């Protein structure tokens, strides 16, 4: 029994050493907003970002004041003689131009806030472009398959393990179809999760059913290439009801999601690296925030040198457990 107790003690000490091991260093990558949603109205934008510099996280909240982001026009883009397709293309081009301008505002604000950190890293946030194919709402109805070039934003030095990015857009959530993805070294990140949540905890918002241009509004959330859930909220629908409706659609289409009624939060449970999470809200009454964070890294794997000890310890425990004293004959 003494040997058995010693083996248990050794295993307990080994387990404690594993559990006490320092957490895995964060995987450093980039976060790309692709595409940047085209604003239909203007308002204050606030986002919280973390950048790793010299092995330490630096977190800042960036605020873009109302009016700095310009919406694209809700009317006057099409001539009376334009066909539905020609009109849709003009609207798409205006949306794309507003998206690119919005991306420029984002990048300028990020680079200003992290000027010192980016100087140390020797890099900075940058603007890019992405061609998008969308269905455009026009005076003659919806016109599918209209292409235009939208803006993107790439943020460097972003840690990919359990440090969230949070985005709050007050009245400038875009036309729907904002997208974002984590990019890191292949195989080194366990992926991410993302959520669409009530903008102010405890403060309910209610849908009007229309967007800033007077069209039926939409709320969308999902994974590009797998499934993006989209609803057209009816007037009077609450933010909680909108998220619950999205939750049902996501799970019905094989995107595992969890709705938390206590916090009014809808989470997509797993997003592989490089996969774009889509989010958007155009309703003039509903307000949501988007957040995304890396998943926890896997538990520490025992060092190869300790494997023989573990095997021997387990073998001794099994052997001693099997060597029980025989029952005494009466």
VOGU-3710 file (C-alpha; in Angstrom, 3 decimals, decimal comma):
1> xxxxxxxxxx> 0,000/0,000/0,000  2,918/2,311/0,651  4,052/1,927/-2,984  0,531/2,533/-4,155  0,356/5,750/-2,120  3,727/6,876/-3,470  2,592/6,370/-7,035  -0,546/8,360/-6,368  1,590/11,089/-4,862  3,859/11,167/-7,901
11> xxxxxxxxxx> 0,875/11,399/-10,244  -0,674/14,160/-8,144  2,588/16,122/-8,241  2,869/15,657/-11,994  -0,739/16,785/-12,510  -0,140/19,861/-10,368  2,918/20,753/-12,415  0,924/20,471/-15,650  -1,923/22,560/-14,308  0,516/25,136/-12,945
21> xxxxxxxxxx> 2,276/25,458/-16,284  2,124/28,938/-17,766  -0,666/29,474/-20,312  0,178/28,997/-23,933  1,529/32,105/-25,605  -1,103/33,751/-27,790  -1,025/33,128/-31,500  -0,457/36,466/-33,207  -2,198/37,110/-36,500  -4,345/39,693/-38,216
31> xxxxxxxxxx> -8,016/40,519/-38,195  -9,623/41,551/-41,475  -12,964/43,293/-41,893  -14,118/42,121/-45,299  -16,253/43,683/-46,577  -16,855/46,899/-44,676  -20,606/47,487/-44,659  -21,937/50,396/-46,703  -23,489/52,931/-44,296  -27,090/54,004/-44,893
41> xxxxxxxxxx> -26,963/56,556/-42,087  -24,361/57,998/-39,750  -23,614/57,752/-36,070  -20,903/57,153/-33,483  -18,780/54,026/-33,932  -16,838/52,468/-31,077  -14,606/49,424/-31,098  -12,181/47,776/-28,703  -8,989/46,219/-30,087  -5,936/44,508/-28,633
51> xxxxxxxxxx> -2,482/44,453/-30,220  0,514/42,503/-28,876  3,720/44,483/-28,562  6,947/43,127/-27,010  5,062/40,147/-25,606  2,370/42,174/-23,849  -1,203/43,028/-24,849  -2,202/46,653/-25,413  -5,978/47,213/-25,459  -7,607/50,448/-26,562
61> xxxxxxxxxx> -11,130/51,662/-27,216  -11,428/53,747/-30,383  -14,314/56,136/-30,945  -15,289/57,617/-34,306  -17,662/60,554/-33,794  -21,052/60,826/-35,427  -20,788/62,411/-38,860  -17,284/61,161/-39,650  -18,719/58,292/-41,701  -20,831/59,422/-44,643
71> xxxxxxxxxx> -23,855/57,409/-45,822  -24,571/56,708/-49,463  -27,665/58,464/-50,904  -31,047/56,844/-50,511  -32,433/58,454/-53,670  -31,445/60,429/-56,746  -28,956/57,860/-58,039  -31,037/56,539/-60,922  -32,389/58,347/-63,982  -35,976/57,737/-65,111
81> xxxxxxxxxx> -34,753/56,010/-68,277  -32,459/53,569/-66,409  -33,273/49,883/-66,620  -33,618/47,980/-63,358  -30,134/46,519/-63,824  -28,581/49,894/-64,652  -30,247/51,456/-61,628  -29,091/48,598/-59,399  -25,518/48,997/-60,615  -25,548/52,718/-59,815
91> xxxxxxxxxx> -26,814/51,970/-56,306  -24,200/49,228/-55,863  -21,430/51,570/-56,982  -22,581/54,212/-54,484  -22,686/51,608/-51,727  -19,192/50,399/-52,629  -17,813/53,955/-52,621  -19,314/54,552/-49,172  -17,823/51,256/-47,973  -14,362/52,235/-49,202
101> xxxxxxxxxx> -14,620/55,661/-47,587  -15,768/54,066/-44,328  -12,765/51,718/-44,446  -10,453/54,723/-44,790  -12,002/56,319/-41,689  -11,584/53,083/-39,737  -7,939/52,685/-40,707  -7,066/56,292/-39,912  -8,620/55,969/-36,442  -6,897/52,641/-35,716
111> xxxxxxxxxx> -3,482/53,827/-36,861  -3,800/57,016/-34,825  -4,761/55,124/-31,664  -1,964/52,539/-32,048  0,686/54,813/-33,574  3,312/53,995/-30,933  2,600/50,255/-30,962  2,575/49,986/-34,753  5,866/51,919/-34,932  7,394/49,276/-32,663
121> xxxxxxxxxx> 5,927/46,460/-34,764  6,954/48,098/-38,029  3,472/47,690/-39,499  0,073/49,358/-39,486  -3,561/48,813/-40,343  -4,303/48,955/-44,039  -7,136/49,390/-46,524  -7,918/46,920/-49,278  -10,695/46,018/-51,695  -12,986/43,062/-52,240
131> xxxxxxxxxx> -15,439/42,420/-55,047  -18,889/41,530/-53,750  -21,923/40,174/-55,577  -25,167/41,330/-53,990  -28,896/41,596/-54,473  -29,726/45,309/-54,715  -33,054/46,822/-53,712  -34,361/49,305/-56,293  -37,603/51,123/-57,067  -38,468/48,194/-59,358
141> xxxxxxxxxx> -37,741/45,491/-56,761  -34,735/43,346/-55,955  -32,061/42,871/-58,622  -29,664/39,926/-57,991  -26,043/39,354/-58,986  -24,832/42,961/-59,018  -21,073/43,299/-58,536  -19,155/46,173/-56,955  -15,846/46,694/-55,158  -16,153/47,235/-51,403
151> xxxxxxxxxx> -13,548/48,278/-48,846  -11,652/46,054/-46,406  -9,552/46,749/-43,306  -6,654/44,596/-42,065  -5,387/45,011/-38,495  -1,946/43,509/-37,651  -0,504/42,168/-34,405  -3,831/40,843/-33,111  -3,739/38,015/-30,529  -6,016/35,117/-31,416
161> xxxxxxxxxx> -6,593/33,521/-27,992  -9,498/34,674/-25,802  -8,988/38,416/-26,276  -12,137/39,843/-27,828  -12,675/42,425/-30,511  -15,908/44,325/-29,926  -17,641/46,515/-32,493  -20,540/48,875/-31,744  -22,037/50,836/-34,621  -24,754/53,283/-33,641
171> xxxxxxxxxx> -26,915/53,662/-36,716  -24,195/52,725/-39,219  -24,346/48,929/-39,206  -24,360/49,025/-43,002  -26,573/47,308/-45,504  -26,043/43,972/-43,849  -23,244/41,701/-44,834  -20,384/43,143/-42,806  -17,728/40,456/-42,619  -14,690/39,706/-40,484
181> xxxxxxxxxx> -12,131/36,923/-40,152  -9,101/35,959/-38,080  -5,936/35,072/-39,983  -3,037/33,278/-38,327  -0,319/30,717/-38,948  -1,943/27,508/-40,249  -2,762/25,000/-37,520  -1,666/27,190/-34,620  -4,988/28,688/-33,539  -7,951/26,730/-32,144
191> xxxxxxxxxx> -10,404/28,985/-33,988  -12,780/31,612/-32,674  -16,319/32,326/-31,657  -18,464/35,363/-32,388  -21,604/36,938/-31,038  -24,329/39,413/-31,882  -25,540/40,922/-28,652  -27,688/43,623/-27,102  -25,777/46,880/-27,473  -26,474/48,162/-23,945
201> xxxxxxxxxx> -27,009/45,412/-21,352  -30,506/45,544/-19,930  -31,760/48,081/-22,479  -34,232/46,576/-24,945  -34,575/47,933/-28,475  -37,557/47,384/-30,775  -37,690/47,074/-34,547  -39,330/49,662/-36,781  -39,269/47,287/-39,738  -37,577/49,832/-42,014
211> xxxxxxxxxx> -34,039/50,983/-42,763  -32,749/54,533/-43,126  -33,832/54,613/-46,780  -37,383/53,471/-46,109  -36,978/49,894/-47,334  -37,773/46,796/-45,230  -34,894/46,290/-42,791  -32,823/43,158/-42,248  -30,650/41,554/-39,598  -28,088/38,929/-40,609
221> xxxxxxxxxx> -25,576/36,687/-38,849  -23,678/33,579/-39,906  -20,660/32,076/-41,635  -19,902/32,903/-45,249  -19,616/29,706/-47,287  -21,689/27,721/-44,793  -24,876/29,644/-44,015  -25,836/33,226/-43,209  -29,165/33,619/-41,392  -31,201/36,647/-42,394
231> xxxxxxxxxx> -34,514/37,944/-41,062  -36,725/40,879/-41,974  -37,946/42,075/-38,568  -41,571/43,072/-38,254  -42,397/46,370/-36,543  -42,465/45,788/-32,798  -40,073/42,797/-32,815  -37,655/43,068/-29,891  -33,917/42,586/-30,099  -34,299/39,338/-28,118
241> xxxxxxxxxx> -36,884/37,984/-30,561  -34,666/38,884/-33,514  -31,699/37,003/-32,044  -33,864/34,000/-31,190  -35,127/33,843/-34,767  -31,543/33,927/-36,058  -30,577/31,209/-33,563  -33,220/28,836/-34,939  -32,147/29,451/-38,538  -28,443/28,934/-37,791
251> xxxxxxxxxx> -28,930/25,644/-35,946  -31,367/24,404/-38,589  -28,641/24,976/-41,201  -25,762/23,257/-39,362  -24,138/26,361/-37,877  -23,961/25,562/-34,114  -25,172/28,639/-32,236  -26,259/29,380/-28,657  -28,770/31,981/-27,537  -28,415/33,229/-23,940
261> xxxxxxxxxx> -31,690/34,752/-22,731  -30,092/36,147/-19,569  -27,695/38,404/-21,522  -29,612/38,618/-24,830  -26,606/37,280/-26,706  -26,422/34,990/-29,750  -23,089/33,210/-30,235  -21,703/31,170/-33,097  -19,787/28,546/-31,152  -16,940/27,788/-33,550
271> xxxxxxxxxx> -15,418/29,741/-36,430  -12,411/28,148/-38,168  -9,469/30,421/-38,937  -9,869/32,215/-42,236  -13,672/31,792/-42,322  -15,627/35,049/-42,580  -18,267/35,736/-39,944  -21,099/37,823/-41,383  -23,097/40,291/-39,319  -25,371/43,215/-40,046
281> xxxxxxxxxx> -28,401/45,225/-38,999  -30,180/47,920/-40,991  -33,246/48,401/-38,773  -33,592/51,950/-37,479  -34,933/50,730/-34,126  -32,754/47,731/-33,281  -29,236/48,128/-31,863  -26,671/45,352/-31,629  -22,972/44,999/-30,897  -20,690/42,442/-32,523
291> xxxxxxxxxx> -17,864/40,759/-30,651  -15,476/37,987/-31,599  -12,689/36,272/-29,699  -10,283/33,398/-30,055  -11,144/30,118/-28,377  -9,096/28,828/-25,465  -5,957/26,921/-26,458  -5,837/23,205/-25,786  -4,664/21,949/-22,397  -0,875/21,425/-22,104
301> xxxxxxxxxx> 0,360/18,149/-23,604  2,777/16,170/-21,386  6,395/16,413/-22,395  7,629/13,237/-24,169  10,191/12,677/-21,410  7,383/12,195/-18,885  5,485/9,585/-20,884  7,517/6,558/-19,666  7,019/7,699/-16,057  3,282/8,043/-16,589
311> xxxxxxxxxx> 3,056/4,603/-18,158  5,055/3,027/-15,324  3,004/4,804/-12,682  -0,277/3,697/-14,204  1,036/0,151/-14,537  2,036/0,046/-10,870  -1,356/1,325/-9,781  -3,132/-1,336/-11,854  -0,826/-4,065/-10,542  -1,222/-3,085/-6,900
321> xxxxxxxxxx> -4,956/-2,723/-7,296  -5,119/-6,307/-8,594  -3,031/-7,704/-5,715  -5,732/-7,675/-3,111  -5,405/-10,042/-0,112  -7,360/-13,248/-0,527  -10,357/-13,739/1,638  -9,527/-15,680/4,840  -10,862/-19,231/4,975  -13,224/-19,839/7,875
//
